[in-house]
Amino acid sequence: NAGVTQTPKFRILKIGQSMTLQCTQDMNHNYMYWYRQDPGMGLKLIYYSVGAGITDKGEVPNGYNVSRSTTEDFPLRLELAAPSQTSVYFCASSLSEANTEAFFGQGTRLTVV
Amino acid sequence: QKEVEQNSGPLSVPEGAIASLNCTYSDRGSQSFFWYRQYSGKSPELIMFIYSNGDKEDGRFTAQLNKASQYVSLLIRDSQPSDSATYLCAVTGATNKLIFGTGTLLAVQP
């Protein structure tokens, strides 16, 4: 059972570089989320989607972009990497927003130098 | 004001004791409330959710919700060293966003 799969697991970027964090789920979930987690902190919502073609900003969207062309995939794009984007990124999915479990990927540890 | 607030801890309890974790939220329209557990270096995993006022019990865990006070708590009975982790409170509402608090680090001492 794959669940939520994130790639890559680790990445080092130079300042100004771009990259896409991939997230795919095989549970036919409508809702998908991207979070970042800084050391010793909770999860901060970057972007979320309630279905294919629909995305919305979360708490900390600046410096990121997303798309949701299919139910399964929800990639996160960093256009001009900055040291402040050094963090662990988690993708999650759930069937709906209420009373259902959000399943998380294994996380991507990103360092911007 | 943060949408979801938790005491960062650490909360230290002896093995076998009751651990009490608390969370407050700012949006009165919030509808569903979740407790996740996160071990160091791992992904969060769901422990419980609650959406009605009152208590909900599942094994050693009890979630308590008071919407009038905008307060949700998690009690862990007979705490074990394996319960040592960060506990994250999360809330959803009409906006469909799943918002997390900063988490409380629990340390259960053998």
Boltz contact constraints between the chains, C-beta under 6 A:
constraints:
  - contact:
      token1: [A, 33]
      token2: [B, 98]
      max_distance: 6.0
  - contact:
      token1: [A, 41]
      token2: [B, 102]
      max_distance: 6.0
  - contact:
      token1: [A, 42]
      token2: [B, 88]
      max_distance: 6.0
  - contact:
      token1: [A, 42]
      token2: [B, 100]
      max_distance: 6.0
  - contact:
      token1: [A, 42]
      token2: [B, 101]
      max_distance: 6.0
  - contact:
      token1: [A, 42]
      token2: [B, 102]
      max_distance: 6.0
  - contact:
      token1: [A, 42]
      token2: [B, 103]
      max_distance: 6.0
  - contact:
      token1: [A, 43]
      token2: [B, 100]
      max_distance: 6.0
  - contact:
      token1: [A, 45]
      token2: [B, 97]
      max_distance: 6.0
  - contact:
      token1: [A, 50]
      token2: [B, 96]
      max_distance: 6.0
  - contact:
      token1: [A, 97]
      token2: [B, 92]
      max_distance: 6.0
  - contact:
      token1: [A, 97]
      token2: [B, 96]
      max_distance: 6.0
  - contact:
      token1: [A, 98]
      token2: [B, 31]
      max_distance: 6.0
  - contact:
      token1: [A, 98]
      token2: [B, 32]
      max_distance: 6.0
  - contact:
      token1: [A, 99]
      token2: [B, 32]
      max_distance: 6.0
  - contact:
      token1: [A, 99]
      token2: [B, 49]
      max_distance: 6.0
  - contact:
      token1: [A, 99]
      token2: [B, 51]
      max_distance: 6.0
  - contact:
      token1: [A, 101]
      token2: [B, 46]
      max_distance: 6.0
  - contact:
      token1: [A, 102]
      token2: [B, 98]
      max_distance: 6.0
  - contact:
      token1: [A, 104]
      token2: [B, 43]
      max_distance: 6.0
  - contact:
      token1: [A, 104]
      token2: [B, 44]
      max_distance: 6.0
  - contact:
      token1: [A, 106]
      token2: [B, 43]
      max_distance: 6.0
  - contact:
      token1: [A, 107]
      token2: [B, 43]
      max_distance: 6.0
